[in-house]
């Protein structure tokens, strides 16, 4: 997205379609196997009727609505951003493009185990959240 661009349901659906195709191509059968869960944020473009219809058609599994005001359950907040913050510390970039290129290179260099650990942590946090009946989960 370009800086300042507005994300509405139509734009969001156009973002999801290639993602779903990539999942279908790279993980054949995973969307129909019954083992996939989509955790979906509750922002307006995500909860719009057009988005919901697209997901129901393409993603025929359980969808969990993201609990409002729960940054503790957002993988980017508790797993990815702390890693980026540590890696970016002390570095300076001359342009936004230089920053973006370096961040993309760094994220691509992380082993698959790093991302797998984030999913394991997410499952653990969701279990704590559900066991506390929607109460805030710290760690």
C-alpha positions as CSV (number, residue, x, y, z in Angstrom):
1,X,0.0,0.0,0.0
2,X,1.1,3.5,-0.7
3,X,1.5,5.8,2.4
4,X,-1.8,7.5,3.2
5,X,-3.8,5.0,1.2
6,X,-7.2,4.0,2.6
7,X,-7.9,0.4,3.2
8,X,-11.6,-0.5,2.7
9,X,-13.3,-3.8,2.2
10,X,-12.6,-3.9,-1.5
11,X,-8.9,-3.2,-1.1
12,X,-8.7,-5.7,1.7
13,X,-10.4,-8.4,-0.4
14,X,-7.9,-7.8,-3.2
15,X,-5.1,-8.3,-0.7
16,X,-6.6,-11.6,0.6
17,X,-7.2,-13.2,-2.8
18,X,-3.5,-13.6,-3.7
19,X,-2.9,-14.8,-0.1
20,X,-5.5,-17.5,-0.4
21,X,-4.1,-18.5,-3.9
22,X,-0.6,-18.7,-2.4
23,X,-1.8,-20.9,0.4
24,X,-3.6,-23.1,-2.0
25,X,-0.5,-23.4,-4.3
26,X,2.1,-23.8,-1.6
27,X,0.1,-25.9,0.9
28,X,-2.2,-28.0,-1.3
29,X,-5.2,-29.2,0.6
30,X,-4.6,-27.2,3.8
31,X,-7.6,-25.0,3.4
32,X,-9.9,-28.0,3.1
33,X,-8.1,-30.4,5.5
34,X,-9.9,-29.1,8.6
35,X,-6.8,-28.3,10.5
36,X,-6.5,-24.6,9.7
37,X,-7.8,-21.7,11.8
38,X,-7.9,-18.1,10.6
39,X,-7.6,-15.5,13.4
40,X,-9.2,-12.5,11.9
41,X,-8.9,-9.0,13.2
42,X,-12.2,-7.1,13.8
43,X,-11.3,-3.8,12.0
44,X,-14.1,-2.6,9.6
45,X,-12.5,-3.8,6.3
46,X,-12.0,-7.2,7.9
47,X,-15.5,-7.5,9.2
48,X,-17.3,-6.1,6.2
49,X,-19.9,-8.2,4.4
50,X,-17.8,-8.5,1.2
51,X,-14.8,-9.7,3.2
52,X,-16.9,-12.2,5.2
53,X,-18.4,-13.7,2.0
54,X,-15.0,-14.0,0.4
55,X,-13.6,-15.8,3.5
56,X,-16.6,-18.1,3.8
57,X,-16.2,-19.1,0.1
58,X,-12.5,-19.6,0.1
59,X,-11.7,-20.4,3.7
60,X,-14.1,-23.1,4.9
61,X,-12.6,-23.5,8.4
62,X,-13.1,-22.0,11.8
63,X,-12.5,-18.2,12.0
64,X,-11.8,-16.6,15.3
65,X,-12.7,-13.0,15.7
66,X,-9.8,-11.1,17.3
67,X,-10.8,-9.9,20.7
68,X,-11.0,-6.1,20.8
69,X,-8.2,-4.3,22.7
70,X,-6.0,-7.4,22.9
71,X,-2.5,-6.5,21.5
72,X,-1.2,-9.4,23.6
73,X,-2.8,-11.7,21.0
74,X,-1.3,-10.0,17.9
75,X,1.8,-12.0,16.8
76,X,3.4,-9.0,15.3
77,X,3.2,-7.1,18.6
78,X,4.6,-9.8,20.9
79,X,6.9,-11.8,18.6
80,X,7.9,-9.9,15.4
81,X,8.2,-6.3,16.5
82,X,10.4,-7.0,19.5
83,X,12.8,-8.8,17.1
84,X,12.7,-6.0,14.7
85,X,13.2,-3.4,17.4
86,X,16.3,-5.3,18.7
87,X,17.7,-5.7,15.1
88,X,17.0,-2.1,14.1
89,X,18.6,-0.6,17.3
90,X,21.4,1.8,16.5
91,X,21.0,1.6,12.7
92,X,20.3,4.7,10.6
93,X,18.8,4.7,7.1
94,X,18.9,7.6,4.6
95,X,15.6,6.9,2.9
96,X,12.3,5.0,3.5
97,X,13.2,2.7,0.6
98,X,16.6,1.8,2.3
99,X,14.8,1.0,5.5
100,X,12.2,-1.1,3.7
101,X,14.8,-3.0,1.8
102,X,16.8,-3.8,4.9
103,X,13.8,-4.9,6.9
104,X,12.6,-7.2,4.1
105,X,16.1,-8.7,3.8
106,X,16.2,-9.2,7.5
107,X,12.7,-10.8,7.7
108,X,13.6,-13.1,4.8
109,X,16.8,-14.1,6.6
110,X,15.0,-15.3,9.7
111,X,14.7,-19.1,9.8
112,X,11.3,-20.7,9.5
113,X,11.7,-21.8,13.2
114,X,11.5,-18.1,14.2
115,X,8.0,-17.8,12.6
116,X,7.0,-21.3,14.0
117,X,7.9,-20.1,17.5
118,X,5.6,-17.2,17.0
119,X,2.7,-19.5,16.1
120,X,3.4,-21.7,19.2
121,X,3.4,-18.6,21.4
122,X,0.2,-17.5,19.8
123,X,-1.5,-20.8,20.5
124,X,-0.3,-20.6,24.1
125,X,-1.6,-17.0,24.5
126,X,-5.0,-17.9,23.0
127,X,-5.3,-20.8,25.4
128,X,-4.6,-18.5,28.3
129,X,-7.0,-15.9,26.9
130,X,-9.8,-18.5,26.5
131,X,-9.2,-20.0,30.0
132,X,-9.4,-16.5,31.5
133,X,-12.7,-16.0,29.7
134,X,-11.7,-13.0,27.6
135,X,-9.5,-11.4,30.3
136,X,-6.3,-9.6,29.3
137,X,-3.3,-11.9,28.9
138,X,0.1,-10.4,29.9
139,X,2.7,-13.2,29.2
